[in-house]
Amino acid sequence: MTRPSVPAFAARPVASIAVVVGLLLTALSGRYGYHRDELYFMVAGRHLSWGYVDQPPLTPFLARLSTTVFGDTVMGLRVLSTISSVVAVIVVALIAREFGSDRRGQILAAVCAAISGFLLGVGHIVSTATYDLLAWMLIGLFAVKLLRTLDGRWWLALGLTAGIAVENKYLVVLPIGALLVSLLIVGPRSVLRSWWLPAGVAVAALFALPNVLWQFRHDWPQLTVATGISEDDGNENRIMFIPLQILQLSPFLVPVWVAGFLRLWRQLPWARSVALAYPVLCVAVLIAGGKSYYALPLLLVLVAAGCEPTLRWIDRHRPAAIVGLVLTALTSALFTLPVLPPSAVDFVIPLNKEQGEQVGWPEFVASVAGAWEQIPSGDRSTATLFVSNYGEAGAIDRYGASHGLPTAYATHMSYYDWNRPPDSNTGPVLLVEIGRTPIREQHFRNCRQIGAVDSLVSNDENGTALVLCDAPAEPWTTLWPKLRQYY
């Protein structure tokens, strides 16, 4: 059966749109500050390993690479994240091309990707989702090429991308799994009978093997983390799944991806499995209680498919289309980028809490330093600074030296493995607790609150308790395993 060819690629205009995204993200990259996760990634990058309790190694490695090459600053850290987002915009346009979109359709696909809230949000900061998005877009591109051409060699490209992406985040198995299920349901099943499929699986396994072995040797801690997150947030994730799918990409793009789904299902039978993969993926994420953004990248594939029918609507309603695109860009920027004054971030936190996670870390460390100074100077040599999560520990690692603070210890995620207080630390313990925790405080003697963090915005650290205890109740060697936190 003859498969459709593709139009020429609109390289110059698509690249121009991607460059504009890169310039915008670069211009705003240093406006607030480090995100909680970025502070963690930078420390993890100094403890390079084939795995961590809560993630594979690629994002911490790229964080270290970016700061080494481009400077140990907020802007330097985010350069590779920005580049990843720029490439993702181009790949979305290439997917539209595979679906038969001409120059105008490819440009529209690039514009829609560039102004989507999800791409701007993950592109602004360094996160595992940042590089995961690019991986998913590449997987989408190679999968569509496979289905359009029936050339089994594209399984190798899929396998290579998936294998590298597993070293960043295990979620990459979801779109491939959803696609395989969809191929079994609606076909074309012939691509599953190719010898290139096991070759692609072998390539993926080869690249994924180092982290899989690390997880095996450490009793699969990432499964423990994932299970804990699902148990804690699973019901809320299920309730908010559909609303957040709409809001996080952009409500104004809903007609585009709906048109894309219908087009693939009705007009491009060879690509029906791509359309079906999205609801299959949504069902899997809902059952697992995963976060809404786990399925968002596939919506950009549907957006790419929907640009051709959307163009016909635009030709008939040009003023309304321009207004819609402008509103999409403005609302996406408002809720995902640091365009507001830091004091006004509370306005967007209800819809995007990640904005608040980038504000107030230097002030947080200053508050901790004020509490530390309440410990008599003669007792500080045997005192311990013990914080409740990796963001707090990372912030003190970053800003604490200028305040005379010692190393901050934490049992959260991989911080547990990196450092532990010596048993000679028998003196006072300053606990930094997001909420006072009797279960934790019972391991220390005579605890009393001596202060609290007053954050500029209503983020997780606002109101964090600063609790001073006389001493640990037992040696740190004995105490440490009792305090481990997987989530």
C-alpha positions in Angstrom: 0.0 0.0 0.0 1.3 3.4 -1.0 1.9 5.7 2.0 1.5 9.5 1.7 4.6 11.6 1.2 5.3 14.8 3.2 5.4 18.4 2.3 8.6 20.4 2.4 9.7 21.5 5.9 9.1 25.2 6.7 12.5 25.3 8.3 13.1 29.1 8.4 9.8 30.3 10.0 9.7 27.3 12.4 13.2 27.9 13.5 12.4 31.6 13.9 9.5 30.8 16.2 11.7 28.4 18.2 14.4 31.0 18.6 11.9 33.6 19.9 10.9 31.0 22.6 14.5 30.6 23.5 15.1 34.3 23.7 12.0 34.8 25.9 13.0 31.9 28.3 16.5 33.2 28.5 15.4 36.8 29.2 13.2 35.6 32.1 15.3 32.8 33.4 16.9 34.7 36.2 14.0 36.9 37.2 12.9 35.0 40.3 15.3 32.3 41.6 16.0 28.6 41.9 13.2 26.2 42.1 13.1 23.8 45.0 13.9 20.9 42.6 16.7 22.8 40.9 18.5 23.2 44.3 18.3 19.5 44.7 19.5 18.7 41.2 22.6 20.9 41.6 23.6 18.9 44.8 22.7 15.6 43.1 25.0 16.7 40.2 27.9 16.8 42.6 27.1 13.2 43.7 26.9 11.8 40.2 25.7 8.2 40.2 23.8 5.9 37.8 20.7 6.4 40.0 19.1 8.2 42.9 16.3 7.2 45.3 13.7 9.2 43.3 15.1 9.5 39.8 17.5 8.3 37.2 20.7 10.3 36.6 20.2 12.4 33.5 18.7 15.6 34.9 21.3 16.0 37.7 24.0 15.3 35.1 22.7 18.0 32.8 22.3 20.4 35.7 26.0 20.0 36.4 27.0 20.2 32.8 24.9 23.4 32.3 26.4 25.2 35.3 29.9 24.1 34.4 29.7 25.3 30.9 27.4 28.4 31.2 28.0 29.5 34.8 26.9 28.6 38.3 23.9 30.9 38.3 20.2 30.6 37.8 20.5 31.6 34.1 23.5 29.3 33.6 21.6 26.3 35.1 18.7 26.8 32.7 20.5 27.1 29.4 20.1 23.4 28.5 16.5 23.4 29.6 15.9 26.3 27.2 17.6 24.6 24.4 15.5 21.5 25.0 12.3 23.5 24.7 13.5 25.2 21.6 14.1 21.8 20.0 10.7 20.6 21.2 9.0 23.4 19.3 10.7 22.3 16.1 9.8 18.7 16.6 6.1 19.5 17.0 6.2 21.2 13.7 7.9 18.2 12.2 5.1 16.0 13.5 2.6 18.3 11.9 4.5 17.8 8.6 4.3 14.0 9.0 0.6 14.4 9.2 0.5 16.2 5.9 0.5 19.8 7.0 2.1 22.2 4.6 4.1 25.3 5.4 1.2 27.2 7.1 0.2 24.1 9.2 3.7 23.6 10.4 4.0 27.2 11.4 0.8 27.1 13.3 1.9 23.9 15.0 5.1 25.6 16.1 3.2 28.6 17.3 0.7 26.5 19.3 3.6 24.6 21.0 5.5 27.8 21.7 2.5 29.5 23.4 1.3 26.4 25.3 1.5 26.7 29.1 3.1 23.3 29.5 6.0 23.9 27.2 6.7 27.3 28.6 6.3 26.1 32.2 8.7 23.2 32.0 11.1 25.2 29.7 11.5 28.0 32.2 13.0 25.8 34.9 15.1 22.6 35.1 13.0 19.6 35.8 12.8 16.0 34.7 9.6 17.0 32.9 11.6 19.4 30.8 13.7 16.7 29.1 10.8 14.2 29.2 8.8 16.5 27.0 11.5 16.6 24.3 11.8 12.8 24.5 8.0 12.3 24.2 8.0 14.6 21.1 10.8 12.7 19.5 9.0 9.4 20.3 5.9 10.9 18.7 7.8 11.9 15.6 9.5 8.6 15.1 6.2 6.7 15.8 4.3 8.7 13.2 7.2 8.1 10.7 7.0 4.4 11.4 3.3 4.3 10.8 3.4 6.5 7.7 6.2 4.7 6.0 5.8 1.2 7.5 9.6 1.2 7.6 10.5 -0.9 10.6 13.9 0.7 11.0 12.2 3.6 12.9 11.9 1.1 15.8 15.6 1.7 16.3 15.1 5.4 16.6 12.3 4.8 19.0 14.4 2.4 21.1 17.4 4.8 21.2 15.2 7.7 22.3 13.3 5.6 24.9 16.6 4.1 26.3 18.2 7.5 26.8 14.9 9.0 28.1 14.7 6.2 30.8 17.9 7.6 32.2 15.9 10.7 32.8 12.4 9.5 33.9 10.6 6.1 33.8 7.4 7.8 32.5 8.7 7.4 29.0 7.5 3.8 28.9 3.9 5.2 29.1 3.6 6.6 25.6 5.3 3.6 24.0 3.1 1.2 26.0 0.0 3.2 25.1 1.0 3.1 21.4 1.6 -0.6 21.5 -1.8 -1.2 23.0 -3.4 1.0 20.4 -1.6 -0.8 17.6 -3.0 -4.1 18.9 -6.5 -2.6 18.9 -6.7 -0.6 15.6 -3.4 -1.4 13.8 -1.6 -1.4 11.6 -0.4 -4.6 13.3 2.1 -5.3 10.6 4.7 -2.9 12.2 4.6 -5.3 15.3 5.7 -8.2 13.2 8.9 -6.5 12.1 12.3 -7.9 13.3 13.2 -4.2 13.9 10.9 -4.1 16.9 13.0 -6.5 19.1 16.1 -4.7 17.8 14.6 -1.4 19.1 13.8 -3.0 22.4 17.4 -4.3 22.7 18.7 -0.8 22.0 16.4 0.7 24.6 17.4 -2.0 27.2 21.1 -1.4 26.6 20.8 2.3 27.3 18.4 1.8 30.2 20.5 -1.0 31.8 22.8 1.1 34.1 20.0 2.7 36.0 17.9 -0.5 36.1 20.9 -2.3 37.7 21.3 0.6 40.2 17.7 0.3 41.2 18.0 -3.5 41.4 21.0 -3.2 43.7 19.3 -0.7 45.9 15.9 -2.6 46.2 14.0 -0.5 43.7 13.6 2.7 45.9 12.0 4.6 43.0 9.0 2.2 43.2 8.7 3.0 46.9 8.7 6.7 46.1 6.1 6.3 43.4 3.9 4.2 45.6 4.1 6.7 48.4 3.2 9.6 46.0 0.2 7.7 44.6 -1.1 6.9 48.1 -0.7 10.5 49.3 -2.0 12.3 46.2 -3.7 9.7 44.1 -7.3 10.7 44.7 -6.6 14.4 44.3 -4.7 13.6 41.1 -7.7 11.7 39.7 -10.2 14.4 40.6 -8.1 17.2 39.0 -6.9 15.2 36.0 -9.2 16.5 33.4 -9.3 20.2 34.6 -5.5 20.3 34.8 -5.1 18.7 31.3 -7.1 21.6 30.0 -5.5 24.3 32.0 -1.9 23.3 31.9 -1.7 23.1 28.1 -4.2 26.0 27.6 -8.0 26.1 27.4 -7.7 28.0 24.1 -5.9 25.0 22.5 -8.7 22.5 23.3 -10.4 22.9 19.9 -7.1 22.3 18.1 -6.3 19.0 19.8 -9.9 17.8 19.6 -9.7 18.6 15.9 -6.5 16.7 15.7 -8.0 13.6 17.4 -11.0 13.6 15.1 -8.8 14.1 12.0 -6.5 11.2 12.9 -9.5 8.9 13.6 -11.6 9.9 10.6 -9.3 11.0 7.9 -5.9 9.3 8.5 -6.7 5.7 9.3 -3.0 4.8 9.2 -2.5 7.1 12.3 -5.6 6.0 14.3 -3.4 4.3 16.9 -1.7 7.7 17.6 -5.2 9.1 18.4 -6.2 6.2 20.5 -2.9 6.2 22.4 -4.0 9.4 24.2 -7.1 8.0 25.9 -5.3 4.7 26.6 -2.6 6.7 28.3 -5.1 8.8 30.3 -6.8 5.6 31.6 -3.4 4.2 32.7 -2.5 7.4 34.5 -5.9 7.6 36.2 -5.7 4.0 37.4 -2.2 4.7 38.8 -3.2 8.0 40.4 -0.5 9.8 38.5 -0.2 13.5 37.9 -2.1 15.2 35.1 1.1 16.3 33.3 2.1 12.7 32.8 -0.2 12.6 29.7 0.2 16.2 28.5 2.9 15.6 25.9 0.6 13.5 23.8 -1.8 16.4 23.6 0.9 18.3 21.7 1.0 15.5 19.2 -2.8 15.9 18.7 -2.3 19.7 18.5 0.1 19.0 15.6 -2.5 16.9 13.9 -5.2 19.5 14.4 -3.4 22.4 12.8 -4.6 21.5 9.3 -8.3 21.7 10.0 -7.8 24.6 12.3 -6.3 26.6 9.4 -9.5 26.2 7.5 -11.4 27.7 10.5 -8.8 30.5 10.8 -9.3 31.4 7.2 -13.0 32.0 7.9 -12.5 33.6 11.3 -9.2 35.4 11.2 -9.9 38.1 13.8 -11.2 35.6 16.3 -8.2 33.3 15.6 -5.7 36.2 16.2 -7.5 37.1 19.5 -7.4 33.4 20.6 -3.7 33.0 19.9 -2.9 36.3 21.7 -5.0 35.3 24.7 -3.3 31.9 24.8 0.2 33.5 24.7 -0.7 36.0 27.4 -2.4 33.6 29.8 0.4 31.0 29.3 3.0 33.6 30.1 1.1 34.9 33.1 0.7 31.6 34.8 4.0 29.9 33.9 6.6 32.5 33.5 8.0 35.0 36.0 6.3 38.1 34.5 4.7 39.3 37.7 6.5 41.0 40.6 7.5 38.4 43.2 5.2 40.0 45.7 2.2 39.2 43.3 3.0 35.5 42.7 0.2 34.5 45.1 -2.2 35.4 42.2 -1.0 32.4 40.1 0.0 29.9 42.8 -3.5 28.3 43.0 -3.1 27.2 39.4 0.7 26.8 39.3 2.4 26.3 42.6 5.8 26.0 40.9 5.9 29.8 40.6 6.0 30.1 44.4 8.7 27.5 44.6 11.1 29.9 42.9 10.6 32.8 45.4 12.1 33.4 48.8 14.9 30.9 49.3 17.5 33.5 50.3 15.1 34.9 52.8 14.4 31.4 54.1 18.1 30.8 54.7 18.3 34.1 56.5 15.5 33.0 58.8 17.2 29.7 59.6 20.5 31.6 60.2 18.7 33.8 62.7 17.5 30.7 64.6 20.9 29.2 64.5 22.4 32.2 66.1 20.2 31.6 69.1 22.3 28.6 69.9 25.1 29.6 72.3 28.4 29.9 70.4 30.1 27.4 72.7 27.5 24.7 71.8 27.6 25.2 68.0 30.5 22.9 67.4 28.4 19.9 68.5 25.1 21.2 67.2 23.2 19.9 64.2 21.1 21.6 61.5 18.4 19.1 60.5 15.9 20.1 57.8 12.8 18.4 56.5 13.2 18.2 52.7 15.7 18.4 49.9 14.6 22.0 48.9 15.6 23.3 52.3 18.8 21.4 52.4 19.7 22.6 48.8 18.9 26.2 49.7 21.2 26.1 52.7 23.9 24.4 50.6 23.5 27.3 48.2 23.2 30.3 50.4 24.1 29.2 53.9 27.9 29.9 53.8 27.3 33.6 53.6 25.3 33.4 56.9 27.8 31.2 58.7 25.6 28.2 58.6 27.0 24.6 58.8 26.0 21.7 56.6 22.3 21.1 56.6 21.4 17.4 57.0 18.3 15.7 55.7 16.9 12.3 55.3 14.6 13.2 52.4 15.2 11.3 49.1 18.9 10.8 48.2 20.0 13.3 50.9 19.8 10.4 53.3 22.6 8.6 51.4 24.9 11.6 50.9 25.7 12.7 54.5 24.9 12.0 58.1 25.7 13.9 61.3 28.6 12.4 63.2 27.8 10.8 66.5 30.0 13.4 68.1 27.2 15.9 67.4 25.6 15.4 70.8 24.6 19.1 71.3 21.5 21.1 70.3 19.5 20.3 67.2 17.8 23.0 65.1 14.9 21.3 63.3 13.4 23.0 60.3 9.9 21.7 59.9 7.2 22.7 57.3 4.8 21.7 60.0 5.7 20.7 63.5 5.9 16.9 63.5 5.6 15.1 66.9 6.7 11.8 65.3 10.0 13.4 64.4 10.4 15.6 67.5 10.1 12.5 69.7 13.6 11.5 68.6 15.0 14.7 70.3 15.0 16.1 73.8 13.1 19.1 75.0 12.0 20.7 71.7 10.5 24.2 71.6 9.7 26.5 68.7 11.9 29.6 68.5 10.8 31.1 65.3 9.1 30.6 61.9 9.8 31.4 58.3 7.8 34.4 56.9 7.9 33.9 53.2 7.1 36.6 50.7 4.5 34.3 49.0 2.2 31.5 50.1 4.5 28.7 49.1 5.2 25.4 51.0 7.9 27.1 53.2 5.7 29.9 54.4 5.2 29.4 58.2 7.9 26.7 58.4 8.6 26.1 62.1 12.1 26.6 63.5 12.4 24.3 66.5 15.3 24.0 68.8 15.9 20.8 70.7 18.5 20.2 73.4 20.1 17.0 71.9 19.3 13.9 69.9 17.7 11.1 72.0 20.2 8.6 70.7 23.4 8.5 68.5 22.9 9.7 65.0 24.1 6.3 63.6 21.1 4.6 65.4 18.7 7.5 64.7 19.3 8.0 61.0 17.5 5.0 59.6 14.4 5.8 61.7 14.1 9.2 60.0 14.3 8.2 56.3 11.8 10.0 54.0 10.9 8.5 50.6 8.3 11.2 49.7 
